[in-house]
Amino acid sequence: MKHIEASKLIHIPGAVEASAVKYSLVERLRGIFHIETVGEGDENFSLAATGKDIPCHCMLNVLVKTDEKHARVIIDGNAKITAATKIIYTLGVLVLLVLGQFHGILNTRATGNAEDLMVFLFLGIFMLYDVGKKLSEPERMIDRVLAALHTEFGA
């Protein structure tokens, strides 16, 4: 699980309702996520989403404040890897464990286990790298959505 935090201060030319900012934010997030639930309030609401291209599930708390000159959008929450991705990683490790039981399958020379150990080491490093990359992707996408909001409402 990874904590997500993103915010944007938008200088606006005139008064904008918080509901308009919320509507635009949610519609832009629909391009990236499958939005499951959206809370009731206009200024403070929660949002549950699953990534379309990213195998993650996000629970976000959104705060929208507006006045005559500024609109502030603050998003915080968390992202976690979906169960299907965890199952795929687990099955990959189990397949390698089964293949490791047959001598010479991973190490074709059948002399020593150093190469077999290196396969597991590289698989573990890849899994840690891939999970970290997948969990940081939603925050980058939310930052891009907030930049688009700044373009839409900014002066």
C-alpha positions as CSV (number, residue, x, y, z in Angstrom):
1,M,0.0,0.0,0.0
2,K,1.3,3.5,-0.8
3,H,0.1,6.9,0.4
4,I,-1.0,9.3,-2.3
5,E,-1.0,13.1,-1.9
6,A,-1.5,15.7,-4.6
7,S,-2.7,19.3,-4.5
8,K,-3.1,22.3,-6.7
9,L,-3.8,26.0,-6.2
10,I,-5.6,27.5,-9.1
11,H,-5.9,31.2,-9.6
12,I,-9.3,31.8,-11.2
13,P,-10.6,35.0,-13.0
14,G,-14.0,34.9,-11.2
15,A,-16.1,33.0,-8.7
16,V,-16.4,29.3,-9.4
17,E,-18.6,26.9,-7.6
18,A,-17.1,23.9,-5.8
19,S,-19.6,21.6,-7.5
20,A,-18.3,22.7,-11.0
21,V,-14.7,21.9,-9.9
22,K,-15.8,18.5,-8.4
23,Y,-17.7,17.6,-11.6
24,S,-14.8,18.4,-13.8
25,L,-12.3,16.6,-11.5
26,V,-14.5,13.4,-11.4
27,E,-15.0,13.4,-15.2
28,R,-11.3,13.8,-15.8
29,L,-10.5,11.0,-13.4
30,R,-13.0,8.7,-15.3
31,G,-10.5,8.7,-18.1
32,I,-7.8,7.1,-15.9
33,F,-9.9,5.1,-13.4
34,H,-13.0,3.1,-13.2
35,I,-14.8,5.2,-10.6
36,E,-16.7,3.0,-8.2
37,T,-18.1,5.5,-5.7
38,V,-18.2,9.2,-5.3
39,G,-19.1,10.8,-2.0
40,E,-22.0,13.2,-1.6
41,G,-20.5,16.6,-0.6
42,D,-19.2,19.2,-3.0
43,E,-16.3,20.5,-0.9
44,N,-15.2,17.3,0.9
45,F,-15.9,13.9,-0.5
46,S,-14.3,10.4,-0.9
47,L,-13.7,8.5,-4.1
48,A,-13.1,4.8,-4.7
49,A,-11.5,3.9,-8.0
50,T,-9.8,1.0,-9.8
51,G,-7.1,1.7,-12.5
52,K,-8.0,1.1,-16.1
53,D,-4.4,0.5,-17.3
54,I,-2.8,0.2,-13.8
55,P,-3.6,-2.8,-11.7
56,C,-4.4,-0.9,-8.5
57,H,-7.3,0.1,-6.3
58,C,-7.4,3.6,-4.9
59,M,-9.3,5.2,-2.0
60,L,-9.1,9.0,-2.2
61,N,-10.3,11.8,0.0
62,V,-10.8,15.0,-1.9
63,L,-11.1,18.6,-0.5
64,V,-12.2,21.4,-2.9
65,K,-12.2,25.0,-1.6
66,T,-13.2,27.9,-3.7
67,D,-13.4,31.7,-3.3
68,E,-13.4,34.7,-5.6
69,K,-9.7,34.4,-6.6
70,H,-8.6,30.8,-5.9
71,A,-9.7,27.2,-6.1
72,R,-7.8,24.7,-4.1
73,V,-7.9,20.9,-4.7
74,I,-6.3,18.6,-2.2
75,I,-6.3,14.8,-2.8
76,D,-5.0,12.3,-0.3
77,G,-5.5,8.6,0.1
78,N,-3.8,5.3,-0.7
79,A,-3.3,2.9,-3.5
80,K,-2.8,-0.9,-3.3
81,I,-2.2,-3.6,-5.8
82,T,-5.2,-5.6,-7.0
83,A,-5.7,-9.2,-5.9
84,A,-5.3,-10.5,-9.5
85,T,-1.8,-9.0,-9.7
86,K,-0.8,-10.6,-6.3
87,I,-2.0,-14.0,-7.6
88,I,0.0,-13.7,-10.8
89,Y,3.2,-12.9,-8.9
90,T,2.5,-15.8,-6.5
91,L,1.9,-18.2,-9.3
92,G,5.2,-17.0,-11.0
93,V,7.1,-17.8,-7.9
94,L,5.4,-21.2,-7.4
95,V,6.2,-22.1,-11.0
96,L,9.9,-21.3,-10.5
97,L,9.8,-23.3,-7.3
98,V,8.4,-26.3,-9.1
99,L,10.9,-26.0,-11.9
100,G,13.7,-25.7,-9.4
101,Q,12.8,-29.2,-8.1
102,F,14.0,-30.7,-11.5
103,H,17.8,-30.5,-11.6
104,G,19.0,-28.9,-14.8
105,I,15.8,-27.2,-15.8
106,L,16.9,-23.7,-14.9
107,N,20.6,-24.5,-14.9
108,T,21.2,-26.5,-18.1
109,R,24.7,-27.6,-17.1
110,A,23.3,-29.2,-13.9
111,T,26.5,-28.2,-12.0
112,G,25.6,-26.1,-8.9
113,N,22.7,-24.1,-7.8
114,A,24.2,-20.6,-8.1
115,E,22.3,-19.9,-11.4
116,D,19.0,-21.1,-9.9
117,L,19.5,-18.8,-6.9
118,M,20.2,-15.9,-9.3
119,V,16.9,-16.5,-11.1
120,F,15.0,-16.2,-7.8
121,L,17.0,-13.1,-6.8
122,F,16.3,-11.4,-10.1
123,L,12.6,-12.4,-9.9
124,G,12.3,-10.9,-6.5
125,I,14.1,-7.7,-7.5
126,F,11.8,-7.4,-10.6
127,M,8.7,-7.9,-8.5
128,L,9.7,-5.2,-6.0
129,Y,10.5,-2.8,-8.8
130,D,7.3,-3.5,-10.7
131,V,5.1,-3.2,-7.6
132,G,6.7,0.1,-6.7
133,K,6.2,1.4,-10.2
134,K,2.6,0.4,-10.3
135,L,1.9,2.0,-7.0
136,S,3.5,5.3,-7.9
137,E,1.6,5.6,-11.2
138,P,-1.8,6.7,-9.8
139,E,-0.1,9.7,-8.0
140,R,1.5,10.8,-11.3
141,M,-1.8,10.5,-13.1
142,I,-3.6,12.5,-10.5
143,D,-1.0,15.3,-10.8
144,R,-1.7,15.4,-14.5
145,V,-5.4,15.6,-13.9
146,L,-4.8,18.5,-11.5
147,A,-2.7,20.2,-14.1
148,A,-5.6,19.8,-16.6
149,L,-8.0,21.4,-14.0
150,H,-5.6,24.3,-13.7
151,T,-5.7,24.7,-17.5
152,E,-9.5,24.6,-17.5
153,F,-10.2,26.9,-14.6
154,G,-7.0,29.0,-14.4
155,A,-6.6,32.6,-15.4
